[in-house]
Amino acid sequence: MTKDNILFGIVGLLAGLIIGFFVTNSLNKQQGFGSVAASSATAAQQGPLPPGHPDVPPGGSTAGGQQPMAGGPNSAEVQAAIDKAKAEPDNFDAQVKAAEFYYQIQRFDGAIEFLKRANQLKPDDYETMVHLGNANFDSDKYDEAEKWYTAALAKKPDDVDVRTDLGLISMFREPANDDRAIQEFKRSLEYNPAHPQTLQNLTVAYTKKGDAANASATLAKLESADKSNPAISKLRTDIDALKTK
């Protein structure tokens, strides 16, 4: 569940003594849905986020961006999908489609409303759970996002994208809980030790904590797994800055 084929972008984060980089990773990109996370071998530094992604100011809040994204559906398409979903409340696909359109125009509350209807129709549908996690994440509703990600992981514990996004919640919350994030990232790596998004996020978490040794070790693994990752240079600079303090 991510937007288009962008799998992750980097969000600049002011974190006390350092300027770190958050990796927003992706979750099961499906049907136009996405979270602040995404998965691809490309990344953007603060300012240029993944195309269509709401602006994320320092600190990680998506600020509930509500502006239509370029190239998104037109109002007639959106209204038709919404009308169909309301006229056919027992139509699971119609609920998901309406939610998808709401997501594409960054009306996350609308997306959540229809996704909840879809979940009521098919409570065990895995993708709906993940979509609900993503939409709540992008709405800064981290408690709700955690609930849905946790429910999804109960069905599929080896989904490293979802588990990594669960870890990101702990980094975006106020106050942040970097230890909890590190715990989830490590669990993700148990399933896929070379997962680039997880390694990048884990490097950031260690850097934020001032743990230069573990940050360096994790960055080395990221370089091995994804040597062309454009975040590597910035991550190394931040780690070097730690070592000089």
TORRO-907634 format. One record per residue (C-alpha): residue number from 1; residue in one letter; x, z, y. Coordinates in nm, 3 decimals, m for minus. Layout:
   num   residuo        xx        zz        yy
   NUM         A         X         Z         Y
...
//
This chain:
   num   residuo        xx        zz        yy
     1         M     0.000     0.000     0.000
     2         T     0.189    m0.119     0.296
     3         K     0.144    m0.371     0.569
     4         D     0.244    m0.725     0.482
     5         N     0.577    m0.738     0.301
     6         I     0.758    m0.483     0.515
     7         L     0.864    m0.196     0.295
     8         F     1.024     0.043     0.535
     9         G     1.124     0.087     0.895
    10         I     1.338     0.348     1.061
    11         V     1.188     0.578     1.319
    12         G     1.425     0.744     1.563
    13         L     1.393     1.120     1.549
    14         L     1.534     1.371     1.797
    15         A     1.622     1.672     1.585
    16         G     1.786     1.945     1.784
    17         L     2.159     1.878     1.782
    18         I     2.150     1.531     1.630
    19         I     1.963     1.207     1.656
    20         G     1.867     1.124     1.301
    21         F     1.675     0.837     1.157
    22         F     1.358     0.873     0.959
    23         V     1.293     0.612     0.701
    24         T     0.932     0.529     0.673
    25         N     0.887     0.415     0.319
    26         S     0.613     0.239     0.158
    27         L     0.353     0.296    m0.100
    28         N     0.221     0.035    m0.334
    29         K     0.147    m0.236    m0.092
    30         Q    m0.195    m0.359    m0.176
    31         Q    m0.469    m0.548     0.006
    32         G    m0.336    m0.499     0.355
    33         F    m0.320    m0.122     0.343
    34         G    m0.006     0.072     0.426
    35         S     0.126     0.401     0.545
    36         V     0.401     0.473     0.785
    37         A     0.604     0.408     0.481
    38         A     0.697     0.066     0.362
    39         S     0.935    m0.091     0.111
    40         S     1.169    m0.380     0.181
    41         A     1.531    m0.446     0.235
    42         T     1.480    m0.474     0.607
    43         A     1.458    m0.188     0.855
    44         A     1.402    m0.146     1.225
    45         Q     1.546     0.110     1.455
    46         Q     1.342     0.308     1.703
    47         G     1.150     0.062     1.917
    48         P     1.111    m0.230     1.676
    49         L     0.895    m0.081     1.402
    50         P     0.747    m0.281     1.112
    51         P     0.521    m0.554     1.252
    52         G     0.176    m0.416     1.321
    53         H     0.279    m0.054     1.284
    54         P     0.156     0.189     1.547
    55         D     0.421     0.322     1.783
    56         V     0.589     0.638     1.659
    57         P     0.736     0.856     1.934
    58         P     1.025     1.097     1.872
    59         G     0.910     1.363     1.631
    60         G     0.726     1.124     1.404
    61         S     0.366     1.133     1.531
    62         T     0.185     0.802     1.506
    63         A    m0.024     0.909     1.803
    64         G    m0.331     0.764     1.635
    65         G    m0.267     0.411     1.759
    66         Q    m0.600     0.229     1.785
    67         Q    m0.505    m0.115     1.919
    68         P    m0.573    m0.423     1.705
    69         M    m0.259    m0.562     1.547
    70         A    m0.150    m0.917     1.622
    71         G    m0.277    m1.163     1.368
    72         G    m0.536    m0.918     1.236
    73         P    m0.899    m0.993     1.153
    74         N    m1.134    m1.101     1.429
    75         S    m1.427    m0.887     1.534
    76         A    m1.681    m1.103     1.351
    77         E    m1.496    m1.059     1.020
    78         V    m1.467    m0.687     1.072
    79         Q    m1.834    m0.646     1.162
    80         A    m1.945    m0.857     0.866
    81         A    m1.741    m0.645     0.626
    82         I    m1.874    m0.322     0.779
    83         D    m2.234    m0.445     0.765
    84         K    m2.194    m0.544     0.401
    85         A    m2.044    m0.207     0.309
    86         K    m2.329    m0.023     0.482
    87         A    m2.595    m0.248     0.329
    88         E    m2.447    m0.209    m0.019
    89         P    m2.341     0.157    m0.041
    90         D    m2.294     0.130    m0.419
    91         N    m2.059    m0.169    m0.388
    92         F    m1.710    m0.030    m0.441
    93         D    m1.531    m0.350    m0.340
    94         A    m1.732    m0.372    m0.018
    95         Q    m1.632    m0.019     0.079
    96         V    m1.266    m0.096     0.015
    97         K    m1.285    m0.422     0.210
    98         A    m1.440    m0.252     0.512
    99         A    m1.172     0.016     0.495
   100         E    m0.904    m0.252     0.475
   101         F    m1.027    m0.421     0.791
   102         Y    m1.050    m0.090     0.973
   103         Y    m0.694    m0.018     0.868
   104         Q    m0.569    m0.354     0.990
   105         I    m0.707    m0.289     1.338
   106         Q    m0.564     0.065     1.318
   107         R    m0.900     0.238     1.328
   108         F    m0.789     0.491     1.071
   109         D    m1.093     0.718     1.093
   110         G    m1.314     0.424     1.000
   111         A    m1.083     0.336     0.712
   112         I    m1.098     0.693     0.585
   113         E    m1.479     0.698     0.603
   114         F    m1.517     0.392     0.380
   115         L    m1.235     0.494     0.149
   116         K    m1.411     0.824     0.090
   117         R    m1.724     0.631    m0.002
   118         A    m1.519     0.422    m0.241
   119         N    m1.369     0.739    m0.389
   120         Q    m1.718     0.879    m0.448
   121         L    m1.807     0.564    m0.640
   122         K    m1.485     0.565    m0.843
   123         P    m1.331     0.914    m0.825
   124         D    m1.050     0.825    m1.063
   125         D    m0.938     0.506    m0.889
   126         Y    m0.568     0.552    m0.825
   127         E    m0.524     0.299    m0.545
   128         T    m0.810     0.449    m0.345
   129         M    m0.639     0.788    m0.360
   130         V    m0.315     0.639    m0.232
   131         H    m0.496     0.445     0.042
   132         L    m0.661     0.769     0.151
   133         G    m0.320     0.934     0.163
   134         N    m0.182     0.652     0.377
   135         A    m0.474     0.638     0.619
   136         N    m0.464     1.014     0.671
   137         F    m0.085     1.001     0.715
   138         D    m0.120     0.740     0.988
   139         S    m0.387     0.958     1.150
   140         D    m0.143     1.251     1.160
   141         K    m0.376     1.438     0.922
   142         Y    m0.095     1.563     0.707
   143         D    m0.290     1.824     0.511
   144         E    m0.540     1.560     0.402
   145         A    m0.264     1.309     0.329
   146         E    m0.087     1.565     0.113
   147         K    m0.408     1.634    m0.077
   148         W    m0.460     1.269    m0.165
   149         Y    m0.096     1.197    m0.246
   150         T    m0.090     1.502    m0.473
   151         A    m0.408     1.385    m0.648
   152         A    m0.254     1.041    m0.698
   153         L     0.069     1.186    m0.835
   154         A    m0.127     1.397    m1.081
   155         K    m0.235     1.066    m1.235
   156         K     0.094     0.883    m1.191
   157         P     0.383     1.126    m1.137
   158         D     0.647     0.852    m1.162
   159         D     0.528     0.663    m0.853
   160         V     0.841     0.711    m0.645
   161         D     0.695     0.548    m0.334
   162         V     0.404     0.792    m0.322
   163         R     0.625     1.088    m0.400
   164         T     0.870     0.987    m0.129
   165         D     0.586     0.962     0.122
   166         L     0.476     1.307     0.013
   167         G     0.826     1.426     0.101
   168         L     0.802     1.253     0.439
   169         I     0.496     1.462     0.524
   170         S     0.718     1.769     0.520
   171         M     0.955     1.601     0.766
   172         F     0.681     1.483     1.003
   173         R     0.494     1.812     1.015
   174         E     0.544     2.068     1.288
   175         P     0.733     2.271     1.202
   176         A     0.920     2.044     0.965
   177         N     1.008     2.168     0.619
   178         D     1.321     1.976     0.526
   179         D     1.382     2.180     0.211
   180         R     1.043     2.078     0.075
   181         A     1.113     1.716     0.165
   182         I     1.448     1.729    m0.013
   183         Q     1.278     1.873    m0.321
   184         E     1.032     1.582    m0.337
   185         F     1.301     1.322    m0.270
   186         K     1.508     1.465    m0.556
   187         R     1.208     1.444    m0.785
   188         S     1.164     1.078    m0.687
   189         L     1.527     1.011    m0.774
   190         E     1.474     1.162    m1.119
   191         Y     1.248     0.863    m1.188
   192         N     1.457     0.607    m1.000
   193         P     1.808     0.724    m0.902
   194         A     1.876     0.404    m0.704
   195         H     1.555     0.396    m0.500
   196         P     1.680     0.291    m0.153
   197         Q     1.398     0.438     0.054
   198         T     1.430     0.776    m0.113
   199         L     1.809     0.780    m0.078
   200         Q     1.783     0.690     0.289
   201         N     1.525     0.962     0.358
   202         L     1.728     1.215     0.163
   203         T     2.035     1.130     0.369
   204         V     1.834     1.192     0.685
   205         A     1.702     1.523     0.554
   206         Y     2.050     1.650     0.468
   207         T     2.180     1.535     0.806
   208         K     1.902     1.718     0.986
   209         K     1.996     2.032     0.796
   210         G     2.360     1.993     0.897
   211         D     2.469     1.944     0.535
   212         A     2.739     1.682     0.585
   213         A     2.870     1.700     0.228
   214         N     2.538     1.622     0.059
   215         A     2.446     1.371     0.330
   216         S     2.773     1.184     0.267
   217         A     2.726     1.189    m0.110
   218         T     2.372     1.056    m0.078
   219         L     2.476     0.789     0.170
   220         A     2.738     0.669    m0.079
   221         K     2.462     0.625    m0.337
   222         L     2.253     0.436    m0.083
   223         E     2.547     0.204    m0.009
   224         S     2.582     0.137    m0.380
   225         A     2.210     0.072    m0.426
   226         D     2.151    m0.127    m0.106
   227         K     2.479    m0.217     0.063
   228         S     2.310    m0.447     0.316
   229         N     2.081    m0.171     0.443
   230         P     2.106    m0.189     0.826
   231         A     2.056     0.189     0.856
   232         I     2.383     0.272     0.685
   233         S     2.597     0.240     0.997
   234         K     2.377     0.473     1.203
   235         L     2.349     0.724     0.919
   236         R     2.727     0.730     0.884
   237         T     2.767     0.785     1.257
   238         D     2.532     1.082     1.248
   239         I     2.716     1.232     0.951
   240         D     3.052     1.184     1.120
   241         A     2.915     1.361     1.426
   242         L     2.827     1.658     1.206
   243         K     3.177     1.676     1.069
   244         T     3.330     1.704     1.415
   245         K     3.122     2.007     1.514
//
